[in-house]
Amino acid sequence: MYGIIDIGSNTIRLVVYEVSDRSMNRVFNKKITAGLAGYISKDHEMTKKGVRTAVTALLELRKITDGIHLEATSVFATAPLRNINNTTEVIEQIEEETGFAIKVLDGKQEATYGFVGLRRNTSLEEGIMLDIGGGSTEVVSFYKNEALTACSIPWGSLNLYRKYVQNIMPSETELQEMDRKMRKQLNKVELPKRSYHLPLCVEGGTARAVQKVLTEKAPEALHDGRYGRKYLRRMLKFYQENPKGFTDMILKIAPERIHTILPGMVALNAAADVFDVKEIITVDYGVREGYLIREVLEKEPEGKKEK
């Protein structure tokens, strides 16, 4: 078994996998909501309180990994630790206090690992992969097993919320501002012409939350994790027409995402429009699985890998 810890903008998560030649199964999942993006100063530095929050969360996860027989435990960080000016100092302090070695992924690496995880989870021949995280959004266009484009946009559901939303839930004007920001960013992504109109494969917390919303409000939309782009627009319209009804629904099915679900939906809807996709597919594997494959399993001596 292998442990992967993902330090993200909103959460720090440990997933334990049981791996064989034929399968890679999650057997344990522990999420700590740390909100590291909220501890970045105006000078784009992680504050001491943010470092302490990360250390406390990782020490809690360390108690778990120390109590399980694991072949290896690997830790990586994404937007909250790469998009700051004191990355080196922060990493050194966290490593010293927790005993974990931490690899900070750049945007292209995060996108690439997301694609590797996607390929383990789907047989789709070509399409676009989208991973809307808390502090960044990764985009990959692919054909068979080749990533034709892999890039990262420094905007995700959490920093969209922090930048544009004054209260818990956004106003119509704030929705429009977030939509304009994401469309501007997504229009800079240079996809091959063949990639437009293809299915959009979405992974990560926003993707799962949107699927929960559709399951609750429009179950007829879903077919094996697939749904039409029109249903995103319908859900956004539902919020605009009945904000209390939408908010009550989120508090019931995904309360931890009450502040980020709408920024995430806006980002996803913008991507669907900019890339002119008709079908959206929620996929189960992503950057954590891709990291496990590329950085752990493929680098182990052949005799050590689980059978």
C-alpha positions in Angstrom: 0.0 0.0 0.0 1.1 3.6 -0.7 0.1 6.9 0.8 -0.2 10.1 -1.1 -0.7 13.5 0.6 -1.9 16.4 -1.5 -1.4 19.9 -0.1 -3.9 22.0 -1.9 -5.3 25.6 -1.5 -8.4 24.5 0.5 -7.6 21.0 1.8 -4.8 18.7 2.7 -5.7 15.1 1.9 -4.2 11.7 2.5 -5.2 8.9 0.3 -4.0 5.3 0.8 -3.9 3.1 -2.3 -3.7 -0.7 -2.6 -1.9 -1.4 -5.9 -1.5 -4.4 -8.1 -0.6 -5.0 -11.7 -4.3 -4.7 -12.6 -5.8 -2.2 -10.2 -5.2 0.8 -8.0 -7.8 1.1 -5.3 -8.4 3.7 -2.6 -8.6 2.0 0.7 -8.4 5.1 3.0 -9.2 8.8 2.5 -8.7 11.6 5.1 -9.3 15.2 4.3 -8.4 18.2 6.5 -9.8 21.6 5.5 -6.8 23.9 6.0 -7.7 26.8 3.8 -4.0 27.6 3.1 -5.0 30.1 0.4 -6.4 32.3 3.1 -2.9 32.7 4.7 -1.2 34.4 1.9 -0.2 38.0 2.6 -0.5 41.0 0.2 3.2 40.4 -0.5 2.4 37.0 -1.8 4.0 35.2 1.1 2.7 32.4 3.3 2.2 33.7 6.8 3.5 32.1 9.9 0.0 31.1 10.9 -0.4 29.4 7.5 2.8 27.5 8.0 1.6 26.4 11.5 -1.8 25.3 10.0 0.0 23.2 7.4 2.3 21.7 10.0 -0.5 20.8 12.3 -2.5 19.1 9.6 0.5 17.1 8.3 1.4 16.0 11.8 -2.2 14.7 12.2 -1.9 12.8 9.0 1.6 11.5 10.0 0.0 9.8 13.0 -2.1 7.8 10.5 0.7 6.9 8.1 2.9 5.9 10.9 0.3 3.5 12.1 -0.2 1.8 8.7 2.3 -0.5 6.9 3.0 1.5 3.8 5.6 0.9 1.1 6.0 4.7 0.8 4.3 7.9 1.7 4.8 10.8 -0.7 3.8 14.4 -0.3 3.2 17.0 -3.0 1.9 20.6 -3.0 0.3 22.6 -5.7 -0.9 26.2 -6.0 -0.7 27.4 -2.4 3.0 26.7 -2.0 4.1 27.4 -5.6 2.4 30.7 -6.0 4.1 32.4 -3.1 7.4 34.3 -2.8 8.7 32.4 0.2 8.2 28.8 -1.1 11.7 27.7 -0.2 11.6 28.9 3.4 8.0 27.5 3.9 8.9 24.1 2.6 12.1 23.9 4.7 10.2 24.7 7.9 7.3 22.3 7.1 9.8 19.5 6.2 11.8 20.1 9.4 8.8 20.0 11.7 6.9 17.1 10.1 9.6 14.8 8.7 7.9 14.7 5.3 9.8 15.5 2.1 7.6 17.8 0.0 7.7 18.2 -3.8 6.1 21.4 -5.1 4.6 20.8 -8.6 4.7 23.5 -11.2 1.6 24.1 -13.2 2.6 22.0 -16.2 3.5 19.1 -13.9 0.2 19.3 -12.1 -1.6 19.2 -15.5 0.5 16.3 -16.7 -0.1 14.2 -13.6 -3.8 15.0 -13.9 -3.7 13.6 -17.4 -1.8 10.5 -16.3 -4.5 9.8 -13.7 -7.2 10.4 -16.3 -5.7 7.9 -18.7 -5.8 5.3 -15.9 -9.5 6.0 -15.5 -10.9 6.3 -19.0 -10.6 4.7 -22.4 -11.8 7.9 -24.2 -9.7 8.3 -27.3 -9.6 12.1 -27.3 -10.9 15.1 -25.5 -10.0 17.8 -23.0 -9.2 17.4 -19.3 -10.1 20.1 -16.8 -9.2 20.1 -13.1 -10.6 23.1 -11.2 -8.8 23.3 -7.9 -8.9 25.9 -5.2 -6.0 28.0 -6.5 -5.5 26.9 -10.1 -7.2 25.3 -13.1 -5.3 22.7 -15.2 -6.2 22.1 -18.9 -4.9 19.3 -21.1 -6.0 18.4 -24.6 -5.2 14.8 -25.5 -5.3 12.3 -28.3 -5.0 8.7 -27.3 -2.1 8.6 -24.8 -0.5 11.9 -25.9 -1.1 15.2 -24.1 -1.2 17.8 -27.0 -1.5 20.8 -24.7 -0.9 20.9 -20.9 -1.1 24.2 -19.0 -2.2 25.7 -15.7 -4.3 28.9 -15.1 -3.6 30.6 -11.7 -7.3 30.8 -10.9 -9.5 28.3 -9.1 -12.7 28.2 -7.1 -11.2 29.4 -3.8 -9.1 32.3 -5.1 -12.0 33.4 -7.4 -14.2 33.4 -4.2 -11.6 35.4 -2.2 -11.1 37.9 -5.0 -14.6 38.6 -6.2 -17.2 37.5 -3.6 -18.0 39.8 -0.7 -20.4 37.6 1.2 -20.8 33.8 1.4 -22.8 33.5 -1.8 -22.0 35.7 -4.9 -24.3 38.4 -6.3 -25.2 38.4 -10.0 -22.6 41.0 -10.7 -19.9 39.0 -8.9 -20.9 35.9 -11.0 -20.4 38.0 -14.1 -17.0 39.2 -12.9 -15.8 35.7 -12.2 -17.1 34.5 -15.6 -15.2 37.3 -17.4 -12.0 36.5 -15.5 -12.1 32.8 -16.4 -13.1 33.4 -20.0 -10.2 35.8 -20.4 -7.8 33.2 -19.0 -9.2 30.2 -20.9 -9.2 32.1 -24.2 -5.4 32.3 -23.8 -5.1 28.5 -23.8 -4.0 27.4 -27.3 -5.7 24.1 -28.0 -5.3 22.2 -31.3 -8.3 22.8 -33.6 -9.2 19.1 -33.4 -9.8 19.5 -29.6 -12.7 21.9 -29.7 -16.2 20.3 -29.5 -14.8 17.1 -27.9 -15.9 15.8 -24.5 -14.7 17.7 -21.5 -13.3 15.4 -18.8 -13.5 17.1 -15.4 -11.8 15.9 -12.2 -11.3 17.1 -8.7 -13.5 18.5 -6.0 -15.5 21.0 -8.1 -16.3 18.2 -10.6 -17.6 15.9 -7.8 -19.6 18.8 -6.2 -21.3 19.7 -9.5 -22.3 16.1 -10.0 -23.8 16.1 -6.5 -25.8 19.2 -7.4 -27.1 17.5 -10.6 -27.9 14.3 -8.8 -30.0 16.3 -6.3 -31.7 18.8 -8.7 -31.6 17.2 -12.2 -30.9 13.5 -11.9 -32.2 13.0 -15.5 -29.1 14.9 -16.7 -26.7 12.2 -15.6 -25.8 9.1 -17.6 -22.8 7.2 -16.2 -21.2 10.4 -15.0 -21.9 12.3 -18.2 -24.1 15.3 -18.7 -24.9 17.9 -21.3 -23.4 21.4 -21.0 -26.9 22.9 -20.9 -27.4 21.6 -17.4 -24.6 23.8 -16.0 -26.4 26.9 -17.4 -29.7 25.6 -15.8 -28.1 25.2 -12.4 -26.6 28.7 -12.5 -30.0 30.1 -13.6 -31.6 28.2 -10.8 -29.3 30.0 -8.3 -30.0 33.4 -9.8 -33.8 32.8 -9.7 -33.9 31.0 -6.3 -30.7 31.8 -4.3 -32.1 30.5 -1.0 -33.3 27.2 -2.6 -29.8 26.7 -4.1 -28.0 27.6 -0.9 -30.2 25.2 1.2 -29.4 22.5 -1.3 -25.7 23.0 -1.0 -25.9 23.0 2.8 -27.5 19.6 2.6 -25.3 17.9 0.0 -21.9 19.6 0.1 -21.8 22.1 3.1 -18.0 22.3 3.0 -18.2 23.8 -0.5 -20.8 26.4 0.3 -18.4 29.3 -0.6 -16.6 27.6 -3.6 -19.3 25.7 -5.5 -20.6 28.6 -7.5 -17.1 30.0 -8.4 -16.3 26.4 -9.5 -19.4 26.1 -11.5 -18.8 29.5 -13.2 -15.3 28.3 -14.1 -16.6 25.0 -15.5 -19.3 26.7 -17.5 -16.8 29.2 -18.9 -14.6 26.3 -20.0 -17.4 24.4 -21.6 -18.4 27.6 -23.6 -14.9 28.6 -24.6 -14.0 25.1 -25.7 -17.4 24.6 -27.2 -18.0 21.2 -25.7 -21.3 19.4 -25.8 -20.7 16.7 -23.2 -19.0 16.8 -19.8 -17.7 13.6 -18.1 -16.9 13.4 -14.4 -13.8 11.2 -13.9 -12.7 9.6 -10.7 -8.9 9.7 -11.0 -6.7 12.8 -11.2 -3.5 14.4 -10.1 -3.0 12.2 -7.0 -3.2 9.0 -9.0 -1.0 10.4 -11.7 1.6 11.4 -9.1 1.5 7.9 -7.6 2.0 6.3 -11.0 4.8 8.6 -12.3 6.7 9.6 -9.1 6.3 6.4 -7.1 5.4 3.3 -9.0 7.4 3.9 -12.2 10.5 4.8 -10.2 10.5 1.7 -8.0 12.7 -1.2 -8.7 10.7 -3.8 -10.5 11.0 -6.4 -7.8 9.6 -4.1 -5.1 6.3 -3.4 -6.9 3.2 -5.1 -5.5 1.8 -7.9 -7.5 
